[in-house]
Amino acid sequence: MPTFNSLIYERLEMTSYTREAIGGLAVAVVGCGALGSEAARLLGLLGLGTVLLIDPDRVEATNLIHSPYLRSKNSLGRHKAEVLAENLAAHFPDTHWQTLACEIADVGFQRLRRCALLLSCTDNTLARVETGYAAHRLRLPMMDAGLKGRAVWSGRVAWLPGGRAACYLCQLGEARRAELLSFSLSAAQSCSAPLHTDQPLPSTPTMASIVAALQVDLGLRLALTPSELTEQAYAWELSLPLPETSWHSFTIRPSADCPWHSSEDSSDMVILPMDQPLNESLAQQSAQTENQPASLELDWPLCVKARCNRCRHLWSPMLRLAVLRRRGVCPACGESSLSAIETLARVTIGDSFAHLTPRQLGLPPDHLFTIARSL
């Protein structure tokens, strides 16, 4: 007699989403708002093996309409990822729900390397760049998605397979790339359009459902069937204003001036002890390659000295530069207008910070660290 589980997934056995294909798969969902919570629900319905939910934000009143899984008792003020996982687990017990209440840039690459696909579901451009960087470094496919403006009823999904194919950064203009990569912005802009319109507005929940369904279905199908087709980057755009609707698809080409594709990467990605001083770890790395000097390349620069533009207070934040510029405040007066005086992007054996451990520098645990070797 068929088991209850076999009855649940019986129809899926006739599709690409068989238990053999899906049951052992891991997918990371970056962003747990309207789009991410809907994508997570669909992964649960398919019976995916493991879903890693990543989001540093907490549930606010405006989030309650976006998903029933963010609407439980006492959800306000709690981390979105934890609330979402707790409620989804009750409905989809065959999926292992994991949560990380932090930004994608603070997630160790060892955690992400186990995933077959990254789903980018944020409305924050910098977070998308950081997700794209992780996908690029780990050569993982990324399925990006977004609602393209509340007044135009449209959404976009993009398949970015990693490796030599176009990455998220390739889609940005040169000036925007430089702005984001130099962390010159204080806050990333939402993908939402201004509300100056006389036309009826689409609802975020319904548009998120449509776009998330495309993201999950196209992303999983491409991830499960590697071929020459899946080695290229593609985008699909959907627009639903009445009376006319449109659907466009196109290939994304690697940008000739994208810094992530500008040269061959000869660095290694290694595991370092979190509580061992970096000078000791770097000495060990140098000894492994005939004493070629090794240095640690930070994925994102740290601000090691900052100054308040109001009271001129100097201190050592030891924060990622992007975090300081988006959320940093002066510990003396609470001012948010700050200047980064000194940053750290590389550590060599003789540096003044080399006596510190990765944990003391605030680097993510379970990480794969980038080691460059001088010839």
C-alpha positions as CSV (number, residue, x, y, z in Angstrom):
1,M,0.0,0.0,0.0
2,P,1.4,3.5,-0.9
3,T,2.8,5.5,2.0
4,F,1.5,9.0,2.7
5,N,4.7,10.5,1.4
6,S,4.6,8.6,-1.8
7,L,1.1,9.9,-2.4
8,I,2.2,13.5,-1.8
9,Y,5.0,13.3,-4.5
10,E,3.4,10.8,-6.8
11,R,2.6,13.3,-9.5
12,L,6.0,14.9,-9.3
13,E,7.6,11.6,-10.3
14,M,6.3,12.3,-13.8
15,T,8.2,15.6,-13.9
16,S,11.8,16.8,-13.6
17,Y,11.2,17.1,-9.8
18,T,11.5,13.4,-8.8
19,R,12.4,12.4,-5.2
20,E,15.7,11.2,-6.5
21,A,16.5,14.6,-8.1
22,I,15.0,16.8,-5.5
23,G,15.2,15.0,-2.2
24,G,19.0,15.4,-1.7
25,L,19.2,18.9,-3.2
26,A,20.2,22.1,-1.2
27,V,19.2,25.6,-2.3
28,A,19.9,28.9,-0.6
29,V,17.2,31.6,-0.6
30,V,18.8,35.1,0.0
31,G,16.1,37.5,1.2
32,C,12.9,36.3,3.0
33,G,10.5,39.1,2.1
34,A,7.6,38.8,-0.3
35,L,9.6,37.1,-3.1
36,G,11.8,34.9,-0.9
37,S,9.0,33.6,1.3
38,E,7.1,32.6,-1.8
39,A,10.1,30.9,-3.4
40,A,10.7,29.0,-0.1
41,R,7.1,27.9,-0.1
42,L,7.4,26.5,-3.6
43,L,10.6,24.7,-2.7
44,G,8.8,23.1,0.3
45,L,5.9,22.0,-1.9
46,L,8.4,20.2,-4.2
47,G,9.9,18.5,-1.2
48,L,13.4,19.9,-1.6
49,G,16.0,18.3,0.7
50,T,17.5,21.4,2.3
51,V,16.6,25.1,2.1
52,L,19.0,27.7,3.6
53,L,17.1,30.9,4.4
54,I,19.4,34.0,4.7
55,D,18.1,37.4,5.8
56,P,19.3,39.8,8.5
57,D,16.0,41.7,8.8
58,R,13.2,41.4,11.3
59,V,9.5,41.2,10.6
60,E,7.7,44.6,10.5
61,A,4.1,45.4,10.2
62,T,4.4,46.1,6.5
63,N,5.7,42.5,5.9
64,L,2.5,40.9,7.3
65,I,0.6,41.1,4.0
66,H,3.5,39.6,2.0
67,S,3.3,36.1,3.3
68,P,1.1,34.0,5.6
69,Y,4.3,32.4,6.9
70,L,5.4,35.7,8.3
71,R,2.1,36.3,10.0
72,S,2.2,34.0,13.0
73,K,1.6,35.2,16.6
74,N,4.5,37.1,18.1
75,S,6.3,37.3,14.7
76,L,6.8,41.1,14.8
77,G,10.3,42.0,15.8
78,R,11.7,38.4,15.2
79,H,14.1,37.6,12.4
80,K,12.3,36.9,9.1
81,A,14.4,33.8,8.3
82,E,13.6,32.2,11.7
83,V,9.8,33.0,11.5
84,L,9.6,31.7,8.0
85,A,11.5,28.5,8.7
86,E,9.4,27.8,11.8
87,N,6.1,28.1,9.9
88,L,7.2,26.3,6.8
89,A,8.6,23.4,8.7
90,A,5.1,22.7,10.1
91,H,3.7,22.4,6.5
92,F,6.7,20.8,4.8
93,P,8.5,18.4,7.2
94,D,10.3,16.6,4.5
95,T,12.5,19.7,3.9
96,H,15.3,20.6,6.3
97,W,15.0,24.3,7.0
98,Q,18.2,26.1,8.0
99,T,18.4,29.8,8.9
100,L,21.1,32.4,9.0
101,A,19.9,35.8,10.3
102,C,22.7,37.8,8.7
103,E,23.7,39.3,5.4
104,I,24.9,37.1,2.6
105,A,28.4,38.7,2.8
106,D,28.7,37.3,6.4
107,V,27.8,33.7,5.4
108,G,30.8,31.3,5.3
109,F,31.4,29.9,1.9
110,Q,31.6,26.4,3.3
111,R,27.8,26.7,4.0
112,L,27.1,28.0,0.5
113,R,29.3,25.5,-1.3
114,R,26.9,22.7,-0.3
115,C,24.1,24.4,-2.3
116,A,23.2,23.5,-5.9
117,L,21.6,26.9,-6.5
118,L,21.4,30.4,-5.0
119,L,18.1,32.2,-5.3
120,S,18.6,36.0,-5.0
121,C,15.3,37.4,-3.7
122,T,16.3,40.8,-2.3
123,D,15.4,44.3,-3.4
124,N,18.8,45.6,-2.4
125,T,21.3,46.1,-5.1
126,L,24.4,45.7,-2.9
127,A,23.0,42.4,-1.5
128,R,22.6,41.2,-5.0
129,V,26.2,42.1,-5.8
130,E,27.4,40.3,-2.7
131,T,25.2,37.2,-3.6
132,G,26.7,37.4,-7.1
133,Y,30.2,37.5,-5.7
134,A,29.6,34.4,-3.7
135,A,28.2,32.6,-6.7
136,H,31.1,33.7,-8.9
137,R,33.8,32.7,-6.4
138,L,32.2,29.3,-5.7
139,R,31.1,28.7,-9.4
140,L,27.6,28.2,-8.3
141,P,24.5,29.0,-10.4
142,M,22.5,32.0,-9.2
143,M,18.9,32.7,-10.2
144,D,18.2,36.4,-9.6
145,A,14.7,37.8,-9.4
146,G,13.0,41.0,-8.7
147,L,9.8,43.1,-9.1
148,K,10.7,45.8,-11.5
149,G,8.5,48.6,-10.1
150,R,5.2,48.8,-8.3
151,A,3.6,50.9,-11.1
152,V,4.4,48.8,-14.1
153,W,3.3,45.3,-13.2
154,S,6.6,43.7,-14.2
155,G,9.2,41.3,-13.0
156,R,12.5,39.9,-14.1
157,V,14.4,36.6,-13.5
158,A,18.0,35.9,-14.7
159,W,19.9,32.7,-14.8
160,L,23.6,33.3,-14.0
161,P,25.4,30.0,-14.1
162,G,28.8,31.1,-12.7
163,G,32.3,30.4,-14.2
164,R,33.0,32.2,-17.4
165,A,29.4,33.1,-18.2
166,A,28.0,36.5,-17.4
167,C,27.7,37.3,-13.7
168,Y,25.4,39.8,-11.9
169,L,28.0,42.5,-12.2
170,C,28.1,42.1,-16.0
171,Q,24.5,43.5,-16.1
172,L,25.5,46.8,-14.4
173,G,26.8,49.9,-16.1
174,E,30.5,50.7,-15.5
175,A,29.7,53.7,-13.2
176,R,27.2,51.7,-11.1
177,R,29.8,48.8,-10.8
178,A,32.4,51.3,-9.6
179,E,30.0,52.8,-7.1
180,L,29.0,49.5,-5.6
181,L,32.4,47.9,-5.5
182,S,34.0,50.9,-3.9
183,F,31.2,51.0,-1.3
184,S,30.6,54.6,-2.1
185,L,26.9,54.3,-1.4
186,S,25.3,54.8,2.1
187,A,22.4,52.5,1.2
188,A,21.5,50.4,-1.8
189,Q,18.4,51.5,-3.7
190,S,15.3,49.4,-3.8
191,C,14.2,48.1,-7.2
192,S,10.7,49.7,-6.6
193,A,9.6,52.5,-8.8
194,P,8.3,55.9,-7.5
195,L,4.6,56.0,-6.7
196,H,3.8,59.0,-8.8
197,T,1.2,57.4,-11.0
198,D,-2.6,57.6,-11.6
199,Q,-2.7,54.0,-12.6
200,P,-3.8,51.1,-10.3
201,L,-0.9,49.5,-8.5
202,P,-0.2,45.8,-8.6
203,S,-0.1,44.0,-5.3
204,T,3.3,42.8,-4.1
205,P,2.0,39.4,-2.9
206,T,0.5,38.5,-6.3
207,M,3.4,39.7,-8.4
208,A,5.8,38.1,-6.0
209,S,4.0,34.8,-6.5
210,I,4.3,35.0,-10.2
211,V,8.0,36.0,-10.3
212,A,8.9,33.5,-7.6
213,A,7.3,30.7,-9.5
214,L,9.3,31.6,-12.6
215,Q,12.5,31.8,-10.5
216,V,12.1,28.5,-8.8
217,D,10.8,26.5,-11.8
218,L,13.4,27.9,-14.3
219,G,16.2,27.8,-11.8
220,L,15.7,24.2,-10.7
221,R,15.1,23.0,-14.3
222,L,18.4,24.6,-15.4
223,A,20.3,23.4,-12.4
224,L,19.1,19.8,-12.8
225,T,19.8,19.5,-16.5
226,P,23.4,20.8,-17.1
227,S,24.2,21.2,-20.8
228,E,25.7,23.7,-23.2
229,L,22.5,25.7,-22.9
230,T,22.8,26.1,-19.1
231,E,26.4,27.4,-19.4
232,Q,25.1,30.7,-20.7
233,A,23.4,33.5,-18.8
234,Y,19.8,34.3,-19.6
235,A,17.1,36.8,-18.5
236,W,13.3,36.7,-18.8
237,E,11.2,39.8,-18.4
238,L,7.4,39.7,-17.8
239,S,5.1,42.8,-18.0
240,L,1.4,42.5,-17.2
241,P,-0.2,45.9,-17.7
242,L,-3.7,45.7,-19.2
243,P,-4.8,45.4,-21.9
244,E,-1.4,44.3,-23.3
245,T,1.1,41.9,-21.7
246,S,4.6,40.9,-22.8
247,W,7.2,38.3,-22.2
248,H,10.8,38.7,-23.4
249,S,13.9,36.5,-23.1
250,F,17.4,37.3,-24.0
251,T,21.0,36.1,-23.5
252,I,23.3,38.0,-21.2
253,R,26.8,38.3,-22.5
254,P,29.9,38.7,-20.2
255,S,31.0,42.3,-20.0
256,A,34.5,43.0,-21.4
257,D,35.2,45.4,-18.6
258,C,33.7,43.4,-15.7
259,P,36.4,43.1,-13.0
260,W,35.3,39.6,-12.1
261,H,36.1,38.4,-15.6
262,S,39.1,40.7,-16.4
263,S,41.8,38.1,-15.5
264,E,42.4,34.5,-14.6
265,D,42.1,33.9,-10.9
266,S,45.1,32.0,-9.6
267,S,44.2,32.3,-5.9
268,D,43.3,29.3,-3.7
269,M,40.2,29.0,-1.4
270,V,41.2,27.3,1.8
271,I,39.9,26.6,5.3
272,L,41.7,28.5,8.0
273,P,41.4,28.0,11.8
274,M,39.2,30.7,13.2
275,D,41.2,31.0,16.4
276,Q,44.7,30.8,15.1
277,P,46.6,34.1,14.4
278,L,46.8,34.9,10.7
279,N,50.5,35.2,10.6
280,E,50.8,31.5,11.7
281,S,48.2,30.4,9.2
282,L,49.9,32.3,6.4
283,A,53.3,30.9,7.3
284,Q,51.8,27.4,7.0
285,Q,50.3,28.3,3.6
286,S,53.6,29.6,2.4
287,A,55.4,26.4,3.5
288,Q,52.9,24.3,1.5
289,T,54.0,25.9,-1.8
290,E,57.8,26.0,-1.6
291,N,57.8,29.1,0.6
292,Q,55.9,31.3,-1.9
293,P,54.7,34.3,0.3
294,A,51.0,33.9,1.0
295,S,48.5,36.7,1.8
296,L,44.9,36.7,2.8
297,E,42.6,38.5,0.3
298,L,39.5,39.7,2.1
299,D,36.3,39.2,0.1
300,W,35.1,42.7,1.2
301,P,37.3,45.4,2.8
302,L,37.1,46.0,6.6
303,C,37.0,49.5,8.0
304,V,39.7,49.4,10.8
305,K,39.7,53.1,11.6
306,A,36.7,55.6,11.2
307,R,36.0,59.2,12.1
308,C,32.7,60.8,13.0
309,N,32.0,63.8,10.8
310,R,30.2,65.5,13.6
311,C,32.2,65.1,16.8
312,R,35.5,64.0,15.1
313,H,35.7,60.9,17.3
314,L,38.2,58.3,16.1
315,W,37.6,54.6,16.7
316,S,38.2,51.1,15.2
317,P,34.9,49.6,14.0
318,M,36.3,46.4,12.5
319,L,33.3,46.2,10.3
320,R,32.8,45.5,6.6
321,L,33.0,48.9,4.8
322,A,29.5,48.5,3.4
323,V,28.1,47.8,6.8
324,L,29.7,50.9,8.3
325,R,28.4,53.1,5.5
326,R,24.8,51.7,5.6
327,R,24.3,51.2,9.3
328,G,27.3,52.5,11.3
329,V,26.9,55.1,14.0
330,C,29.4,57.0,16.1
331,P,29.8,55.3,19.5
332,A,30.4,58.7,21.1
333,C,27.5,60.8,19.7
334,G,25.3,58.4,17.6
335,E,25.9,60.3,14.4
336,S,25.6,58.3,11.2
337,S,27.7,60.5,9.0
338,L,31.1,58.8,9.1
339,S,34.3,58.7,7.2
340,A,36.4,55.6,6.7
341,I,40.0,56.6,7.5
342,E,41.7,53.2,7.1
343,T,40.6,50.0,5.4
344,L,42.0,46.5,5.2
345,A,41.7,44.4,2.1
346,R,44.8,42.2,2.3
347,V,46.7,40.7,5.2
348,T,50.3,39.6,4.8
349,I,52.5,37.9,7.4
350,G,54.2,41.2,8.5
351,D,51.1,43.3,8.7
352,S,50.1,44.9,11.9
353,F,46.8,43.0,11.9
354,A,48.4,39.6,11.2
355,H,48.6,38.8,14.9
356,L,44.8,38.7,15.0
357,T,42.7,35.7,14.3
358,P,39.9,35.5,11.7
359,R,37.4,35.6,14.5
360,Q,38.9,38.7,16.0
361,L,38.7,40.4,12.6
362,G,35.0,39.5,12.4
363,L,35.4,37.2,9.4
364,P,32.6,34.7,8.9
365,P,33.0,31.2,10.4
366,D,32.8,28.1,8.2
367,H,34.4,30.2,5.4
368,L,36.7,29.4,2.5
369,F,39.4,32.1,2.6
370,T,41.1,33.4,-0.5
371,I,44.9,32.9,-0.4
372,A,47.0,34.7,-3.0
373,R,50.6,33.6,-3.5
374,S,53.4,35.8,-4.8
375,L,55.7,34.2,-7.4
